[in-house]
Amino acid sequence: MARRADFSLTASPGSLLAVAANASGARILDEDGRSYIDACGGAMVMSLGHCHPRLVEVVQRQVAQLSFTYRFSFRNGPMLELAEELRSISPLDDTWCFFNSSGSESVESAIQLALRYWQLRGAPAKTDLISRWPSFHGSTLGALSLSGSKWRGFYEPLLGKYPVAPVPNADIRRRRAPAEETAWAIAELEDEIARRGAQNVAAVVIEPITGASGAAIAPPPGYIAELRRVCDRHDLLLVFDETITAFGRTGEWFAACHWPEATPDIITFAKGVTSGIVPFSGVLVSGPVAELFEQSPEGFPYGHTFSGYPLGCAVAAEAIRVIRDEGLVAESRRKGARLRAGLEQLAAASPQIGDVRGLGLLQGIELVQDRETLAPVPGAASRLVAACRERGLMIYACATPLGATTIEAVMLAPPLTIADAELDEVVAILGDALAATA
Ligand SMILES: Cc1ncc(COP(=O)(O)O)c(C=O)c1O
C-alpha cells in the first residue's frame, strides 16, 4: 500500500512506522494486513487488551448519556461509583481519590498534595522531594523533575534536581546479596535526607517496581519496609507512582499490596486503568492525609479540566469490575509465572541475557555482552525491539543511563487477558529475535 503523507511530529524522524488499522485482544493489524502480538501494550497500557467488549459497550452507553461535566460545577455518578470501587481494592487506610487524564498529571497532583499537606500541617518549609535514579515519572515539568531518566536531557535547565536516591538491584554488575543491597540503598537515602535536612523534605517518591527506566526492577526483600520506617522516622510522606504497576499488572491489585506491612500515603495510577479506551488516571490518598484537605476551606483545588469526567470514570469503574469478574489479578500471577519460566529458559540458552526480573505480567530482561562481565551492549535493546517487530511482536525498549554507562533492557507487559498459547508465541518469537541479534 502507498505510504500516506504524514505531517505529525514523531520521535523517529525519517523512519515511518506502520499504520495501525485495528486491534482486538492482544493483536494489532496494520493497514497492510500484517499482524502483531502486542506484548507491551504500547507503553504498558493495555491491561484488558485492545477494545475489550465491556469497555467498548460502556463508552457507547456513557458517551450518549453524559460524557463531560466540570468538577467545580457538578459531581457525577460514574465518579462516585469509581471512588467506591477503588476503596474496595485500595491497600490504603480509608482511601480518598482524585482523578486526572494522564500519568504525568497524577504525579503533578501527588507533588501538590504533598506540599499542601505540609502547609496544612504547619510545616511549610517541607517542600523538597526525593526520588530515585533510574526512574520515570512523566513528561510534564514536575514529573520530569522527579525522573531519573535520559528524557530529562534537553529540559534539564528547567528541572528540579530530585532523583538522587539509588534504586536497589538496578546495577546487576554490583552482584550484592539482597540484604546488603537493601542496606546500601537505605543508607544512601538516609544520607540524602541528612544533607537536605528532613525539616525541608516533603516526600519520597518511588516507582515500587521500575518501568520505562530500568525495565521491571523489583526491590530486594526488606527494602520497602525499611523505606517506610525511614519516612516515618523523618516525617516524610511516601508516594508510590503506580502508573504502570496498578490494576493487577504485577499480580496484585496494586504493587503496594505486595508489602502490606508498609503501605504508602499516596498512590498514583494511570495507563491500565482504562486499557487504552480513554485517557484516564488518578491519585489514591490515605485517610490521614485526605482528612486535612477535607477540613480546609479550599479542599484540594488543583487539577485539570478533565479531572473526574464521567466518561473516563465510567470506563475505569467498568475495567475494575472486569478485572474482578474475570479473576485477572490471579491470572496475572499465573500467566506471569508462565512468561517468567519461558524467559528463564531463553536466558539459560542465551548469554545475551544478563538478568530476568519483574513481578506478575511485568517482566524485563537485561541484555549484556556475556555473563562474566555483564557489560551492556550499546543499542542492544532497540535492535532487539526492531527484530521482534519484524517478526510480528511488540516489546518495549528501555535504555537507561546508570552512572557512567547505559543499561540495555527490554520490557514485556502483555494484556492480563492474553491466551496461554499467545504467551508461548511471545517467548518463541523473542527467542528467534535474540538469536538473530546475537
Ligand atoms: C511510572 C510512570 N509514571 C508516570 C508516567 C507518565 O504517564 P503519562 O505518559 O500518561 O503522562 C509514566 C509513563 O510511562 C510512567 O511509566
PDBQT file of the ligand as one rigid body, heavy atoms in Angstrom, charges set to zero:
ROOT
HETATM    1  C1  LIG A 501       5.795   5.289  36.290  1.00  0.00    +0.000 C 
HETATM    2  C2  LIG A 501       5.288   6.314  35.333  1.00  0.00    +0.000 A 
HETATM    3  N1  LIG A 501       4.792   7.469  35.819  1.00  0.00    +0.000 NA
HETATM    4  C3  LIG A 501       4.276   8.418  35.003  1.00  0.00    +0.000 A 
HETATM    5  C4  LIG A 501       4.252   8.246  33.634  1.00  0.00    +0.000 A 
HETATM    6  C5  LIG A 501       3.665   9.303  32.746  1.00  0.00    +0.000 C 
HETATM    7  O1  LIG A 501       2.453   8.867  32.253  1.00  0.00    +0.000 OA
HETATM    8  P1  LIG A 501       1.780   9.656  31.008  1.00  0.00    +0.000 P 
HETATM    9  O2  LIG A 501       2.646   9.383  29.818  1.00  0.00    +0.000 OA
HETATM   10  O3  LIG A 501       0.416   9.025  30.926  1.00  0.00    +0.000 OA
HETATM   11  O4  LIG A 501       1.722  11.065  31.365  1.00  0.00    +0.000 OA
HETATM   12  C6  LIG A 501       4.763   7.066  33.088  1.00  0.00    +0.000 A 
HETATM   13  C7  LIG A 501       4.759   6.853  31.619  1.00  0.00    +0.000 C 
HETATM   14  O5  LIG A 501       5.372   5.953  31.096  1.00  0.00    +0.000 OA
HETATM   15  C8  LIG A 501       5.293   6.079  33.955  1.00  0.00    +0.000 A 
HETATM   16  O6  LIG A 501       5.801   4.936  33.484  1.00  0.00    +0.000 OA
ENDROOT
TORSDOF 0
